[in-house]
Amino acid sequence: MLMGKQCTYCGPMMQILTDLMKAGELGECRIVNIEDNPELARQLGVRSVPWLQIGPFELLGSRSRQEISLWLARASSFEGLTEYLDEVLAEGNISYANKLIQRHPQALENVITLMADPEAKINVRLGVGVIIEEMAESEAFKAVVPRLIEYLSSKDARIRGDACHYLSLTKDRGAAAFIEKLLTDDSEEVREIAQDSLDDLLAEKVD
C-alpha cells in the first residue's frame, strides 16, 4: 500500500489491512509513505493515494474492508482477473488494464472473455477494442487466436462481428479462410464486417 501523511483515507485503509492480517485473511503487507519514498510512486506510476496492490490488481482510492476482502479472494482466480478488468475498463482506466497485461500476458484470455460477454458495458467493449488493437500483432496474442476463431460461430451476431474484426487485426492471412465463412452469415452487418476484414487482411503487402 502507498500512503501519504496528509491523506484522509489512508489511516482507515491501514487499519483495515491490519485487521485483515490479524484475522488471517492477509499474510503480509508492505506500507510505504510516498513522501519518504517518492521514487517508488514514480516507478509504479501512482499519482494519488491511497493506492493498494493485491496480487495482479491495482486498486486506487479508498476501499472498504468488504471490498478488500473480495479482491483478496479474487486474486488467485481466472474469474477474479476478469472481474478486475471489467471494473477498470468500465471506469475508463485502460492504462491499468494495459499495465496488468504487460506483466501478465495470459490476461489476454480474460480480455477475450469480456469481448464475448453479451452484457458487457459499452466502456468495457471500447476498452477491449483498444487493448486488442494494440496487442493483435504481438506474439502473446497468438495464444488467444483459437478463441477468436471459436467465437466466429457465436449465436450472438455482435460477438461474431467483433471476433471477425479482431481476427483480421492479427494480419495473419491464414485467418482469411475462417473469415470467408461469414460472407454468407445471416446478419447483414456481420457480412459487411467480414468483407471489410478480408479486404484489409488481403490488402496487406507481402515483402
C-alpha positions as CSV (number, residue, x, y, z in Angstrom):
1,M,0.0,0.0,0.0
2,L,1.2,3.5,-0.8
3,M,0.0,6.2,1.6
4,G,0.7,9.9,2.5
5,K,0.7,11.8,5.8
6,Q,-2.0,14.2,4.7
7,C,-4.2,11.5,3.2
8,T,-7.6,11.4,5.0
9,Y,-8.4,7.9,3.8
10,C,-5.0,6.2,4.3
11,G,-5.3,5.8,8.1
12,P,-8.6,3.8,7.9
13,M,-7.2,1.7,5.0
14,M,-4.1,0.9,7.0
15,Q,-6.3,-0.2,9.9
16,I,-8.4,-2.4,7.7
17,L,-5.2,-4.1,6.4
18,T,-4.0,-4.6,9.9
19,D,-7.4,-6.2,10.9
20,L,-7.3,-8.5,7.9
21,M,-3.8,-9.7,8.9
22,K,-5.0,-10.3,12.5
23,A,-7.9,-12.3,11.0
24,G,-5.6,-14.4,8.9
25,E,-7.0,-13.2,5.6
26,L,-3.8,-11.4,4.7
27,G,-0.3,-13.0,5.1
28,E,1.8,-9.9,4.8
29,C,1.5,-6.2,3.8
30,R,4.1,-3.6,3.0
31,I,3.0,0.0,3.6
32,V,5.1,2.8,2.0
33,N,4.9,6.5,2.7
34,I,5.3,8.2,-0.7
35,E,6.6,11.4,0.9
36,D,9.6,9.4,2.2
37,N,9.9,7.3,-0.9
38,P,8.6,9.3,-3.9
39,E,10.7,7.3,-6.4
40,L,8.7,4.2,-5.8
41,A,5.5,6.1,-6.6
42,R,7.1,7.3,-9.8
43,Q,8.2,3.8,-10.8
44,L,4.7,2.5,-10.2
45,G,3.0,5.4,-12.0
46,V,1.0,6.3,-8.9
47,R,-0.2,9.9,-8.6
48,S,-2.7,9.7,-5.7
49,V,-3.2,7.7,-2.5
50,P,-4.3,5.5,-1.0
51,W,-3.1,3.0,-3.6
52,L,-3.2,-0.7,-3.0
53,Q,-1.8,-3.7,-4.9
54,I,-3.2,-7.1,-4.2
55,G,-1.6,-9.8,-6.4
56,P,-2.0,-8.5,-10.0
57,F,-4.6,-5.9,-9.0
58,E,-4.1,-2.2,-8.5
59,L,-6.8,-0.5,-6.5
60,L,-7.0,3.2,-6.4
61,G,-8.7,5.2,-3.8
62,S,-10.5,4.3,-0.5
63,R,-11.8,0.8,-0.2
64,S,-13.9,-0.8,2.4
65,R,-13.0,-4.0,4.3
66,Q,-15.6,-5.9,2.3
67,E,-14.1,-4.7,-1.0
68,I,-10.5,-5.5,0.0
69,S,-11.6,-9.0,1.2
70,L,-13.3,-9.5,-2.1
71,W,-10.2,-8.6,-4.1
72,L,-8.1,-10.9,-1.9
73,A,-10.4,-13.8,-2.8
74,R,-10.3,-12.8,-6.5
75,A,-6.5,-12.6,-6.7
76,S,-6.0,-16.3,-7.3
77,S,-8.8,-17.0,-9.8
78,F,-9.5,-16.5,-13.5
79,E,-12.9,-15.1,-12.8
80,G,-11.4,-12.6,-10.4
81,L,-9.0,-11.3,-13.0
82,T,-11.9,-11.0,-15.5
83,E,-13.9,-9.0,-12.9
84,Y,-10.9,-6.7,-12.2
85,L,-10.5,-5.9,-15.9
86,D,-14.3,-5.4,-16.2
87,E,-14.2,-2.9,-13.4
88,V,-11.2,-0.9,-14.6
89,L,-12.4,-0.8,-18.2
90,A,-15.9,0.3,-17.1
91,E,-14.2,3.2,-15.3
92,G,-12.2,4.0,-18.4
93,N,-8.8,3.1,-16.8
94,I,-7.4,1.4,-19.9
95,S,-3.8,2.2,-18.7
96,Y,-4.4,-0.1,-15.6
97,A,-5.6,-2.9,-17.8
98,N,-2.6,-2.5,-20.2
99,K,-0.2,-2.4,-17.3
100,L,-1.6,-5.7,-16.0
101,I,-1.4,-7.4,-19.4
102,Q,2.2,-6.3,-19.9
103,R,3.1,-8.0,-16.6
104,H,0.7,-11.0,-17.2
105,P,0.2,-11.6,-20.9
106,Q,-2.0,-14.6,-20.1
107,A,-4.6,-12.0,-19.0
108,L,-5.4,-11.6,-22.8
109,E,-7.6,-14.7,-22.2
110,N,-9.7,-12.6,-19.8
111,V,-9.9,-9.8,-22.4
112,I,-11.4,-12.2,-24.9
113,T,-13.8,-13.4,-22.3
114,L,-15.0,-9.8,-21.8
115,M,-15.2,-9.4,-25.6
116,A,-17.6,-12.4,-25.7
117,D,-19.8,-11.1,-22.8
118,P,-23.2,-10.1,-24.4
119,E,-23.9,-8.0,-21.3
120,A,-20.6,-6.1,-21.3
121,K,-20.9,-2.3,-20.8
122,I,-20.0,0.0,-23.7
123,N,-16.9,1.3,-21.9
124,V,-15.7,-2.3,-21.4
125,R,-16.3,-3.1,-25.1
126,L,-14.4,0.0,-26.1
127,G,-11.5,-0.8,-23.7
128,V,-11.3,-4.3,-25.0
129,G,-11.1,-3.0,-28.6
130,V,-8.2,-0.7,-27.6
131,I,-6.3,-3.5,-25.9
132,I,-6.8,-5.9,-28.8
133,E,-5.8,-3.3,-31.4
134,E,-2.5,-2.7,-29.5
135,M,-1.8,-6.4,-29.0
136,A,-3.2,-8.2,-32.1
137,E,0.1,-8.5,-33.9
138,S,2.1,-9.5,-30.8
139,E,3.5,-12.9,-30.1
140,A,1.4,-13.1,-26.9
141,F,-1.8,-12.6,-28.8
142,K,-1.3,-15.8,-30.8
143,A,-2.4,-17.8,-27.8
144,V,-5.9,-16.4,-27.9
145,V,-6.5,-16.6,-31.7
146,P,-8.1,-20.0,-31.4
147,R,-10.7,-18.5,-29.1
148,L,-11.5,-15.7,-31.6
149,I,-12.0,-18.4,-34.3
150,E,-14.3,-20.2,-32.0
151,Y,-16.4,-17.1,-31.4
152,L,-16.9,-16.7,-35.2
153,S,-19.6,-19.3,-34.6
154,S,-21.3,-17.5,-31.7
155,K,-25.1,-17.2,-31.6
156,D,-24.6,-13.5,-31.0
157,A,-24.1,-11.5,-34.2
158,R,-22.3,-8.8,-32.3
159,I,-19.8,-11.3,-30.9
160,R,-19.3,-12.9,-34.4
161,G,-18.6,-9.5,-35.9
162,D,-16.2,-8.4,-33.2
163,A,-14.3,-11.7,-33.4
164,C,-14.1,-11.3,-37.1
165,H,-12.7,-7.8,-37.0
166,Y,-10.2,-8.6,-34.3
167,L,-9.0,-11.7,-36.1
168,S,-8.2,-9.5,-39.1
169,L,-6.1,-7.2,-37.0
170,T,-3.6,-10.0,-36.5
171,K,-2.5,-9.5,-40.1
172,D,-2.3,-13.3,-40.4
173,R,-3.5,-14.3,-43.9
174,G,-4.2,-17.7,-42.6
175,A,-7.2,-16.3,-40.9
176,A,-8.9,-15.5,-44.2
177,A,-10.3,-19.0,-44.6
178,F,-12.2,-18.6,-41.3
179,I,-13.4,-15.1,-42.1
180,E,-14.7,-16.1,-45.5
181,K,-17.3,-18.3,-43.9
182,L,-19.0,-15.2,-42.6
183,L,-19.6,-13.8,-46.0
184,T,-22.8,-15.8,-46.0
185,D,-23.8,-15.0,-42.4
186,D,-27.4,-14.5,-41.5
187,S,-26.6,-11.0,-40.3
188,E,-26.0,-8.3,-42.9
189,E,-23.8,-6.4,-40.5
190,V,-21.6,-9.4,-39.9
191,R,-21.4,-10.0,-43.7
192,E,-20.2,-6.4,-44.1
193,I,-17.6,-6.7,-41.3
194,A,-16.4,-10.0,-42.8
195,Q,-15.9,-8.4,-46.3
196,D,-14.1,-5.3,-44.8
197,S,-11.9,-7.6,-42.7
198,L,-11.0,-9.7,-45.7
199,D,-10.3,-6.6,-47.8
200,D,-8.0,-5.2,-45.0
201,L,-6.3,-8.6,-44.4
202,L,-5.6,-9.4,-48.1
203,A,-4.6,-5.8,-48.9
204,E,-1.5,-6.2,-46.7
205,K,1.6,-6.1,-48.8
206,V,3.9,-9.2,-48.8
207,D,7.6,-8.3,-48.5
